[in-house]
Amino acid sequence: MKMYDPIRIGMIGAGHIAGSHAACWQNEAVITAVCSRQRSKAEQLARKFDIPVVCDDIPSLLNRDDVDAVGITTPPHLHHPIAMQAMQAGKHVFCEKPLALTGEEARQMVELAEKTGVKTGVQSGMRHFKSLRHLQQIIKQGALGQIFSFHGAWSFDWAKDPKFPLTWRFKRDEAGTGVLGDLGVYLIDVARWLLCEINSVWGDMNICIAQRPPLVEYHHFGELRRQHQAGMLKTSHDRVDVENEDVCHLLLRFENGVSGTIRSSRLHVEHEIKIEGERASYLWHLKPDQLLCRKAGETDYSSVTIPDTYSEESMVTHFLYNIRQNKNEPPTFFDGLKAQLLMDAVVQSDRDRCWVDV
């Protein structure tokens, strides 16, 4: 492939999150094919984004000469088998988070990527906020002095209503963990990215809403939420057990000795990152994408001006760059593996009620 040739993407999965991925691919590459276990969903995505080919199955998509790389947007339990098939077919692979269900699955994915030489990427959306990219540079320059602590919160309230139906996100065999793998994984990744590796963790996870009504009719996640909020969703009086956590709280110990916390929930809204340092402390909020600073001796935070030198990035920018330039800049499957190993440690810690080394 010449450097200036467009990279041709085959999308596997056509649910709610696939639309966000397709918009990114469309801006920076060319989508040539899509497949989904529900063909009607693939056809709907194809119409919306002018994708020329809808494949009946994964092998048909992987066998196409006009697919250079695949984007996986399926539920987590399918990430490992699909990625392994794609890499064995010589395709570069970009995968939605979490990378896999277990650290062992993620390790196999990293090893096969190294063996085949394909490029990989994992969805790590928080890395692309300009304010956080600027904060990373501030930390690298040593402006905080000695760093004392990291605190992150990443929560959404989409599941706070006990009448919201039980989808695959609440099932251990399809989603693995609950809010940890859905939302907490973002903070695990950004904590490593901003500071350094995490050496040990203590985790507490809790199911707050133990049962939910079964899903009566299938809708992708966005449509499901819209119909539920509008009171239009068909419901059942039956109840089935929720199998994974609604909230999680983590205590962290970083490689450089810094301590930290992460909290995530699917029952309330909270989005911020706070890093306390000897010379200054920084606070980031999602809405708006805003970075605040409080220097040592001051009591109030003030807004930080973000230089206009930061280019626009999407979740797929670095992945496509790595293909074009034969690089391995993060986030790659290796970063997904590191996050998955830490999540495995959180599960062990919650079970055994103790600190676990990563």
Buried (B, 14 or more C-beta within 10 A) or exposed (E): EEEEEEBBBBBBBBBBBBBBBBEBBBEBBBBBBBBBBEBEBBBBBBEBBEBEBBBEEBEBBBEBEEBBBBBBBBBBBBBBEBBBBBBEBEBBBBBBBBBBBBBBBBBBBBEBBBEBEBBBBBBBBBBBBBBBBBBBEBBEEEBBEEBBBBBBBBBBEBBBEEEBBBBBBBBEEBBBBBBBBBBBBBBBBBBBBBBBEBBBBBBBBEBBBEEBBEBEEEBBBEEBBEBBEEEEBEBBEEEBEBBBBBBBBBBBBBEEEBEBBBBBBBBEEBBBBBBBBEEBBBBBBBEEEBBBBBEEEEEEBEEBEBEEEBEEBBBBBBBBBBBBEEEBEBBBBBBBBBBBBBBBBBBEBBEEEEBBEB
